[in-house]
């Protein structure tokens, strides 16, 4: 699991609440926040043309535009999750991603 924090507004972003919703359906007696080890910062600013751009510097290529601040943040969070999932599927585990999962010995 991962938590994406806004650098301009500390706290839990929309991705956390979506993950928490599904996690609680699977594990109703377990708190998702207790499993979170990674925090990414979302940097957000408004362009001169009025659009908002959000970027997660720790994930190369994780940058998204939106017509509103909230839309840009939601898009970059979704993109970051897709990028991380693709890396896992391709076997490109970084130390940050490796912290998220543990495999029990058989």
N, CA, C and O atoms as a GROMACS GRO file, in nm:
protein
  424
    1UNK      N    1   0.084  -0.117   0.000
    1UNK     CA    2   0.000   0.000   0.000
    1UNK      C    3   0.088   0.123   0.000
    1UNK      O    4   0.203   0.118   0.045
    2UNK      N    5   0.035   0.233  -0.050
    2UNK     CA    6   0.113   0.354  -0.046
    2UNK      C    7   0.026   0.473  -0.015
    2UNK      O    8  -0.094   0.472  -0.039
    3UNK      N    9   0.088   0.574   0.039
    3UNK     CA   10   0.019   0.696   0.077
    3UNK      C   11   0.082   0.809  -0.001
    3UNK      O   12   0.204   0.825  -0.001
    4UNK      N   13   0.001   0.886  -0.066
    4UNK     CA   14   0.050   1.001  -0.140
    4UNK      C   15   0.012   1.127  -0.065
    4UNK      O   16  -0.107   1.154  -0.046
    5UNK      N   17   0.109   1.202  -0.022
    5UNK     CA   18   0.084   1.327   0.051
    5UNK      C   19   0.101   1.445  -0.042
    5UNK      O   20   0.185   1.442  -0.132
    6UNK      N   21   0.023   1.548  -0.022
    6UNK     CA   22   0.041   1.672  -0.095
    6UNK      C   23   0.148   1.754  -0.025
    6UNK      O   24   0.144   1.768   0.098
    7UNK      N   25   0.243   1.806  -0.100
    7UNK     CA   26   0.346   1.887  -0.036
    7UNK      C   27   0.289   2.021   0.011
    7UNK      O   28   0.342   2.081   0.105
    8UNK      N   29   0.182   2.068  -0.054
    8UNK     CA   30   0.124   2.196  -0.015
    8UNK      C   31   0.012   2.181   0.088
    8UNK      O   32  -0.032   2.280   0.146
    9UNK      N   33  -0.032   2.060   0.109
    9UNK     CA   34  -0.141   2.037   0.203
    9UNK      C   35  -0.120   1.902   0.270
    9UNK      O   36  -0.172   1.801   0.223
   10UNK      N   37  -0.045   1.899   0.380
   10UNK     CA   38  -0.015   1.770   0.443
   10UNK      C   39  -0.142   1.696   0.482
   10UNK      O   40  -0.242   1.756   0.522
   11UNK      N   41  -0.135   1.566   0.470
   11UNK     CA   42  -0.248   1.484   0.509
   11UNK      C   43  -0.268   1.370   0.413
   11UNK      O   44  -0.182   1.342   0.330
   12UNK      N   45  -0.379   1.305   0.423
   12UNK     CA   46  -0.408   1.189   0.340
   12UNK      C   47  -0.486   1.233   0.217
   12UNK      O   48  -0.588   1.300   0.227
   13UNK      N   49  -0.436   1.193   0.102
   13UNK     CA   50  -0.500   1.229  -0.024
   13UNK      C   51  -0.610   1.132  -0.062
   13UNK      O   52  -0.634   1.034   0.009
   14UNK      N   53  -0.678   1.158  -0.173
   14UNK     CA   54  -0.788   1.073  -0.217
   14UNK      C   55  -0.747   0.928  -0.240
   14UNK      O   56  -0.827   0.837  -0.214
   15UNK      N   57  -0.625   0.904  -0.288
   15UNK     CA   58  -0.581   0.766  -0.312
   15UNK      C   59  -0.582   0.684  -0.185
   15UNK      O   60  -0.618   0.566  -0.187
   16UNK      N   61  -0.542   0.746  -0.073
   16UNK     CA   62  -0.542   0.674   0.054
   16UNK      C   63  -0.683   0.628   0.088
   16UNK      O   64  -0.703   0.513   0.129
   17UNK      N   65  -0.780   0.715   0.071
   17UNK     CA   66  -0.916   0.680   0.110
   17UNK      C   67  -0.975   0.572   0.020
   17UNK      O   68  -1.052   0.488   0.067
   18UNK      N   69  -0.940   0.573  -0.108
   18UNK     CA   70  -0.986   0.468  -0.199
   18UNK      C   71  -0.923   0.335  -0.159
   18UNK      O   72  -0.993   0.234  -0.148
   19UNK      N   73  -0.791   0.334  -0.138
   19UNK     CA   74  -0.723   0.212  -0.095
   19UNK      C   75  -0.778   0.163   0.038
   19UNK      O   76  -0.801   0.043   0.057
   20UNK      N   77  -0.800   0.256   0.129
   20UNK     CA   78  -0.852   0.220   0.261
   20UNK      C   79  -0.990   0.156   0.251
   20UNK      O   80  -1.020   0.060   0.322
   21UNK      N   81  -1.074   0.208   0.162
   21UNK     CA   82  -1.209   0.154   0.144
   21UNK      C   83  -1.202   0.007   0.105
   21UNK      O   84  -1.270  -0.077   0.166
   22UNK      N   85  -1.122  -0.026   0.004
   22UNK     CA   86  -1.112  -0.164  -0.042
   22UNK      C   87  -1.038  -0.252   0.058
   22UNK      O   88  -1.074  -0.368   0.078
   23UNK      N   89  -0.935  -0.198   0.121
   23UNK     CA   90  -0.861  -0.272   0.220
   23UNK      C   91  -0.952  -0.312   0.336
   23UNK      O   92  -0.947  -0.425   0.384
   24UNK      N   93  -1.036  -0.219   0.380
   24UNK     CA   94  -1.126  -0.248   0.493
   24UNK      C   95  -1.231  -0.352   0.458
   24UNK      O   96  -1.281  -0.422   0.547
   25UNK      N   97  -1.266  -0.365   0.331
   25UNK     CA   98  -1.359  -0.470   0.291
   25UNK      C   99  -1.294  -0.608   0.301
   25UNK      O  100  -1.359  -0.706   0.335
   26UNK      N  101  -1.163  -0.613   0.270
   26UNK     CA  102  -1.091  -0.740   0.277
   26UNK      C  103  -1.050  -0.774   0.420
   26UNK      O  104  -1.058  -0.890   0.462
   27UNK      N  105  -1.005  -0.672   0.493
   27UNK     CA  106  -0.953  -0.692   0.628
   27UNK      C  107  -1.020  -0.593   0.724
   27UNK      O  108  -0.958  -0.492   0.761
   28UNK      N  109  -1.142  -0.619   0.764
   28UNK     CA  110  -1.216  -0.522   0.845
   28UNK      C  111  -1.155  -0.493   0.983
   28UNK      O  112  -1.184  -0.388   1.041
   29UNK      N  113  -1.074  -0.582   1.034
   29UNK     CA  114  -1.017  -0.563   1.168
   29UNK      C  115  -0.874  -0.508   1.166
   29UNK      O  116  -0.809  -0.503   1.270
   30UNK      N  117  -0.825  -0.467   1.048
   30UNK     CA  118  -0.687  -0.420   1.035
   30UNK      C  119  -0.686  -0.277   0.982
   30UNK      O  120  -0.762  -0.244   0.891
   31UNK      N  121  -0.602  -0.195   1.040
   31UNK     CA  122  -0.590  -0.055   0.998
   31UNK      C  123  -0.487  -0.045   0.885
   31UNK      O  124  -0.372  -0.084   0.902
   32UNK      N  125  -0.529   0.007   0.771
   32UNK     CA  126  -0.440   0.022   0.656
   32UNK      C  127  -0.320   0.109   0.688
   32UNK      O  128  -0.208   0.079   0.646
   33UNK      N  129  -0.340   0.215   0.762
   33UNK     CA  130  -0.231   0.309   0.792
   33UNK      C  131  -0.115   0.240   0.863
   33UNK      O  132  -0.001   0.284   0.851
   34UNK      N  133  -0.143   0.132   0.935
   34UNK     CA  134  -0.035   0.063   1.005
   34UNK      C  135   0.058  -0.010   0.909
   34UNK      O  136   0.169  -0.047   0.947
   35UNK      N  137   0.016  -0.032   0.784
   35UNK     CA  138   0.097  -0.102   0.686
   35UNK      C  139   0.176  -0.006   0.597
   35UNK      O  140   0.265  -0.050   0.524
   36UNK      N  141   0.146   0.120   0.600
   36UNK     CA  142   0.205   0.215   0.507
   36UNK      C  143   0.348   0.250   0.548
   36UNK      O  144   0.373   0.286   0.663
   37UNK      N  145   0.439   0.240   0.454
   37UNK     CA  146   0.579   0.270   0.478
   37UNK      C  147   0.630   0.380   0.386
   37UNK      O  148   0.728   0.448   0.419
   38UNK      N  149   0.567   0.398   0.272
   38UNK     CA  150   0.616   0.492   0.171
   38UNK      C  151   0.530   0.618   0.170
   38UNK      O  152   0.408   0.612   0.185
   39UNK      N  153   0.595   0.730   0.154
   39UNK     CA  154   0.523   0.856   0.135
   39UNK      C  155   0.584   0.927   0.015
   39UNK      O  156   0.705   0.945   0.009
   40UNK      N  157   0.501   0.966  -0.078
   40UNK     CA  158   0.543   1.044  -0.194
   40UNK      C  159   0.480   1.183  -0.181
   40UNK      O  160   0.368   1.197  -0.134
   41UNK      N  161   0.553   1.282  -0.223
   41UNK     CA  162   0.503   1.420  -0.218
   41UNK      C  163   0.452   1.462  -0.355
   41UNK      O  164   0.520   1.443  -0.456
   42UNK      N  165   0.334   1.518  -0.356
   42UNK     CA  166   0.277   1.572  -0.479
   42UNK      C  167   0.304   1.722  -0.479
   42UNK      O  168   0.258   1.795  -0.391
   43UNK      N  169   0.378   1.766  -0.579
   43UNK     CA  170   0.404   1.909  -0.596
   43UNK      C  171   0.303   1.962  -0.696
   43UNK      O  172   0.284   1.904  -0.803
   44UNK      N  173   0.240   2.070  -0.661
   44UNK     CA  174   0.132   2.124  -0.745
   44UNK      C  175   0.150   2.273  -0.764
   44UNK      O  176   0.187   2.345  -0.672
   45UNK      N  177   0.124   2.318  -0.887
   45UNK     CA  178   0.127   2.462  -0.914
   45UNK      C  179   0.034   2.492  -1.031
   45UNK      O  180   0.000   2.405  -1.111
   46UNK      N  181  -0.005   2.617  -1.038
   46UNK     CA  182  -0.094   2.660  -1.145
   46UNK      C  183  -0.012   2.724  -1.257
   46UNK      O  184   0.072   2.810  -1.232
   47UNK      N  185  -0.038   2.681  -1.380
   47UNK     CA  186   0.030   2.734  -1.498
   47UNK      C  187  -0.028   2.872  -1.533
   47UNK      O  188  -0.135   2.909  -1.484
   48UNK      N  189   0.042   2.944  -1.619
   48UNK     CA  190  -0.005   3.078  -1.658
   48UNK      C  191  -0.136   3.072  -1.737
   48UNK      O  192  -0.211   3.169  -1.739
   49UNK      N  193  -0.163   2.958  -1.802
   49UNK     CA  194  -0.288   2.945  -1.879
   49UNK      C  195  -0.405   2.900  -1.793
   49UNK      O  196  -0.515   2.879  -1.844
   50UNK      N  197  -0.383   2.883  -1.661
   50UNK     CA  198  -0.491   2.848  -1.569
   50UNK      C  199  -0.497   2.701  -1.534
   50UNK      O  200  -0.559   2.663  -1.434
   51UNK      N  201  -0.432   2.617  -1.614
   51UNK     CA  202  -0.432   2.474  -1.582
   51UNK      C  203  -0.345   2.448  -1.460
   51UNK      O  204  -0.256   2.527  -1.427
   52UNK      N  205  -0.372   2.337  -1.392
   52UNK     CA  206  -0.293   2.294  -1.278
   52UNK      C  207  -0.206   2.178  -1.321
   52UNK      O  208  -0.249   2.093  -1.399
   53UNK      N  209  -0.084   2.174  -1.270
   53UNK     CA  210   0.006   2.064  -1.297
   53UNK      C  211   0.050   2.005  -1.164
   53UNK      O  212   0.087   2.077  -1.071
   54UNK      N  213   0.046   1.872  -1.157
   54UNK     CA  214   0.087   1.801  -1.037
   54UNK      C  215   0.197   1.703  -1.077
   54UNK      O  216   0.191   1.640  -1.183
   55UNK      N  217   0.297   1.691  -0.990
   55UNK     CA  218   0.410   1.603  -1.019
   55UNK      C  219   0.455   1.533  -0.892
   55UNK      O  220   0.449   1.590  -0.783
   56UNK      N  221   0.499   1.409  -0.908
   56UNK     CA  222   0.561   1.335  -0.799
   56UNK      C  223   0.705   1.314  -0.841
   56UNK      O  224   0.735   1.228  -0.924
   57UNK      N  225   0.794   1.393  -0.784
   57UNK     CA  226   0.934   1.394  -0.827
   57UNK      C  227   1.003   1.260  -0.804
   57UNK      O  228   1.095   1.225  -0.878
   58UNK      N  229   0.961   1.184  -0.703
   58UNK     CA  230   1.024   1.056  -0.672
   58UNK      C  231   0.991   0.948  -0.776
   58UNK      O  232   1.056   0.843  -0.779
   59UNK      N  233   0.893   0.974  -0.861
   59UNK     CA  234   0.853   0.877  -0.965
   59UNK      C  235   0.870   0.946  -1.100
   59UNK      O  236   0.783   1.023  -1.141
   60UNK      N  237   0.981   0.919  -1.169
   60UNK     CA  238   1.004   0.982  -1.299
   60UNK      C  239   0.886   0.961  -1.394
   60UNK      O  240   0.838   0.849  -1.412
   61UNK      N  241   0.842   1.070  -1.454
   61UNK     CA  242   0.731   1.063  -1.548
   61UNK      C  243   0.595   1.079  -1.486
   61UNK      O  244   0.496   1.086  -1.559
   62UNK      N  245   0.585   1.086  -1.355
   62UNK     CA  246   0.456   1.102  -1.288
   62UNK      C  247   0.421   1.250  -1.281
   62UNK      O  248   0.451   1.318  -1.183
   63UNK      N  249   0.357   1.296  -1.387
   63UNK     CA  250   0.318   1.436  -1.398
   63UNK      C  251   0.184   1.440  -1.471
   63UNK      O  252   0.164   1.368  -1.570
   64UNK      N  253   0.093   1.521  -1.424
   64UNK     CA  254  -0.039   1.527  -1.485
   64UNK      C  255  -0.099   1.666  -1.473
   64UNK      O  256  -0.075   1.738  -1.376
   65UNK      N  257  -0.176   1.702  -1.574
   65UNK     CA  258  -0.248   1.830  -1.576
   65UNK      C  259  -0.394   1.808  -1.538
   65UNK      O  260  -0.447   1.698  -1.552
   66UNK      N  261  -0.457   1.913  -1.489
   66UNK     CA  262  -0.599   1.912  -1.462
   66UNK      C  263  -0.655   2.051  -1.471
   66UNK      O  264  -0.581   2.149  -1.455
   67UNK      N  265  -0.783   2.063  -1.497
   67UNK     CA  266  -0.844   2.195  -1.505
   67UNK      C  267  -0.864   2.255  -1.366
   67UNK      O  268  -0.880   2.376  -1.350
   68UNK      N  269  -0.864   2.168  -1.264
   68UNK     CA  270  -0.870   2.213  -1.125
   68UNK      C  271  -0.754   2.151  -1.048
   68UNK      O  272  -0.693   2.054  -1.093
   69UNK      N  273  -0.726   2.206  -0.933
   69UNK     CA  274  -0.619   2.154  -0.848
   69UNK      C  275  -0.648   2.009  -0.810
   69UNK      O  276  -0.560   1.924  -0.816
   70UNK      N  277  -0.771   1.981  -0.772
   70UNK     CA  278  -0.811   1.848  -0.729
   70UNK      C  279  -0.800   1.747  -0.843
   70UNK      O  280  -0.759   1.633  -0.822
   71UNK      N  281  -0.837   1.789  -0.964
   71UNK     CA  282  -0.830   1.700  -1.079
   71UNK      C  283  -0.684   1.664  -1.110
   71UNK      O  284  -0.653   1.548  -1.139
   72UNK      N  285  -0.595   1.762  -1.106
   72UNK     CA  286  -0.453   1.736  -1.131
   72UNK      C  287  -0.396   1.641  -1.027
   72UNK      O  288  -0.322   1.549  -1.062
   73UNK      N  289  -0.431   1.659  -0.902
   73UNK     CA  290  -0.382   1.572  -0.795
   73UNK      C  291  -0.435   1.430  -0.814
   73UNK      O  292  -0.359   1.334  -0.805
   74UNK      N  293  -0.563   1.416  -0.841
   74UNK     CA  294  -0.621   1.283  -0.862
   74UNK      C  295  -0.557   1.213  -0.980
   74UNK      O  296  -0.529   1.093  -0.973
   75UNK      N  297  -0.532   1.286  -1.088
   75UNK     CA  298  -0.471   1.225  -1.205
   75UNK      C  299  -0.328   1.180  -1.179
   75UNK      O  300  -0.289   1.071  -1.222
   76UNK      N  301  -0.249   1.262  -1.110
   76UNK     CA  302  -0.110   1.222  -1.085
   76UNK      C  303  -0.103   1.107  -0.985
   76UNK      O  304  -0.014   1.022  -0.995
   77UNK      N  305  -0.194   1.102  -0.889
   77UNK     CA  306  -0.196   0.990  -0.796
   77UNK      C  307  -0.230   0.860  -0.868
   77UNK      O  308  -0.167   0.757  -0.846
   78UNK      N  309  -0.330   0.865  -0.956
   78UNK     CA  310  -0.368   0.746  -1.033
   78UNK      C  311  -0.253   0.702  -1.123
   78UNK      O  312  -0.224   0.583  -1.134
   79UNK      N  313  -0.188   0.798  -1.187
   79UNK     CA  314  -0.074   0.767  -1.273
   79UNK      C  315   0.039   0.703  -1.192
   79UNK      O  316   0.099   0.605  -1.237
   80UNK      N  317   0.068   0.756  -1.075
   80UNK     CA  318   0.174   0.701  -0.990
   80UNK      C  319   0.145   0.557  -0.953
   80UNK      O  320   0.235   0.473  -0.955
   81UNK      N  321   0.021   0.527  -0.919
   81UNK     CA  322  -0.016   0.390  -0.886
   81UNK      C  323   0.003   0.297  -1.006
   81UNK      O  324   0.051   0.185  -0.992
   82UNK      N  325  -0.034   0.346  -1.126
   82UNK     CA  326  -0.015   0.265  -1.247
   82UNK      C  327   0.134   0.242  -1.276
   82UNK      O  328   0.174   0.132  -1.312
   83UNK      N  329   0.216   0.347  -1.260
   83UNK     CA  330   0.360   0.334  -1.283
   83UNK      C  331   0.420   0.232  -1.187
   83UNK      O  332   0.498   0.146  -1.228
   84UNK      N  333   0.386   0.241  -1.060
   84UNK     CA  334   0.439   0.147  -0.961
   84UNK      C  335   0.393   0.004  -0.990
   84UNK      O  336   0.471  -0.090  -0.977
   85UNK      N  337   0.267  -0.012  -1.029
   85UNK     CA  338   0.216  -0.146  -1.062
   85UNK      C  339   0.291  -0.204  -1.182
   85UNK      O  340   0.325  -0.322  -1.182
   86UNK      N  341   0.316  -0.121  -1.282
   86UNK     CA  342   0.390  -0.166  -1.400
   86UNK      C  343   0.532  -0.207  -1.363
   86UNK      O  344   0.583  -0.307  -1.413
   87UNK      N  345   0.596  -0.131  -1.276
   87UNK     CA  346   0.731  -0.166  -1.232
   87UNK      C  347   0.733  -0.300  -1.160
   87UNK      O  348   0.823  -0.381  -1.182
   88UNK      N  349   0.635  -0.323  -1.076
   88UNK     CA  350   0.628  -0.450  -1.004
   88UNK      C  351   0.608  -0.565  -1.103
   88UNK      O  352   0.676  -0.667  -1.093
   89UNK      N  353   0.516  -0.548  -1.199
   89UNK     CA  354   0.492  -0.652  -1.298
   89UNK      C  355   0.615  -0.682  -1.381
   89UNK      O  356   0.636  -0.797  -1.422
   90UNK      N  357   0.697  -0.581  -1.407
   90UNK     CA  358   0.818  -0.598  -1.488
   90UNK      C  359   0.938  -0.642  -1.405
   90UNK      O  360   1.048  -0.660  -1.458
   91UNK      N  361   0.918  -0.660  -1.275
   91UNK     CA  362   1.026  -0.705  -1.188
   91UNK      C  363   1.126  -0.596  -1.151
   91UNK      O  364   1.237  -0.626  -1.109
   92UNK      N  365   1.086  -0.471  -1.166
   92UNK     CA  366   1.174  -0.358  -1.135
   92UNK      C  367   1.144  -0.307  -0.994
   92UNK      O  368   1.092  -0.197  -0.977
   93UNK      N  369   1.178  -0.387  -0.896
   93UNK     CA  370   1.150  -0.348  -0.759
   93UNK      C  371   1.257  -0.253  -0.706
   93UNK      O  372   1.375  -0.287  -0.701
   94UNK      N  373   1.215  -0.136  -0.668
   94UNK     CA  374   1.305  -0.040  -0.604
   94UNK      C  375   1.301  -0.066  -0.454
   94UNK      O  376   1.212  -0.136  -0.406
   95UNK      N  377   1.396  -0.011  -0.379
   95UNK     CA  378   1.392  -0.029  -0.233
   95UNK      C  379   1.262   0.022  -0.172
   95UNK      O  380   1.213  -0.035  -0.074
   96UNK      N  381   1.206   0.130  -0.229
   96UNK     CA  382   1.081   0.184  -0.176
   96UNK      C  383   0.965   0.087  -0.195
   96UNK      O  384   0.885   0.066  -0.104
   97UNK      N  385   0.957   0.029  -0.314
   97UNK     CA  386   0.848  -0.066  -0.342
   97UNK      C  387   0.867  -0.192  -0.260
   97UNK      O  388   0.770  -0.249  -0.210
   98UNK      N  389   0.990  -0.236  -0.246
   98UNK     CA  390   1.018  -0.359  -0.170
   98UNK      C  391   0.972  -0.347  -0.024
   98UNK      O  392   0.941  -0.448   0.039
   99UNK      N  393   0.968  -0.225   0.029
   99UNK     CA  394   0.924  -0.204   0.168
   99UNK      C  395   0.776  -0.232   0.186
   99UNK      O  396   0.731  -0.261   0.297
  100UNK      N  397   0.700  -0.223   0.078
  100UNK     CA  398   0.555  -0.232   0.088
  100UNK      C  399   0.510  -0.377   0.116
  100UNK      O  400   0.412  -0.398   0.188
  101UNK      N  401   0.579  -0.473   0.059
  101UNK     CA  402   0.535  -0.612   0.070
  101UNK      C  403   0.635  -0.695   0.148
  101UNK      O  404   0.755  -0.668   0.147
  102UNK      N  405   0.583  -0.795   0.216
  102UNK     CA  406   0.670  -0.896   0.277
  102UNK      C  407   0.609  -1.030   0.243
  102UNK      O  408   0.487  -1.047   0.244
  103UNK      N  409   0.695  -1.125   0.214
  103UNK     CA  410   0.649  -1.259   0.177
  103UNK      C  411   0.681  -1.352   0.293
  103UNK      O  412   0.795  -1.361   0.338
  104UNK      N  413   0.579  -1.420   0.339
  104UNK     CA  414   0.596  -1.514   0.451
  104UNK      C  415   0.671  -1.636   0.403
  104UNK      O  416   0.650  -1.684   0.292
  105UNK      N  417   0.758  -1.686   0.488
  105UNK     CA  418   0.833  -1.808   0.455
  105UNK      C  419   0.738  -1.926   0.452
  105UNK      O  420   0.650  -1.939   0.537
  106UNK      N  421   0.758  -2.010   0.355
  106UNK     CA  422   0.669  -2.129   0.342
  106UNK      C  423   0.720  -2.245   0.424
  106UNK      O  424   0.659  -2.352   0.424
   0.00000   0.00000   0.00000
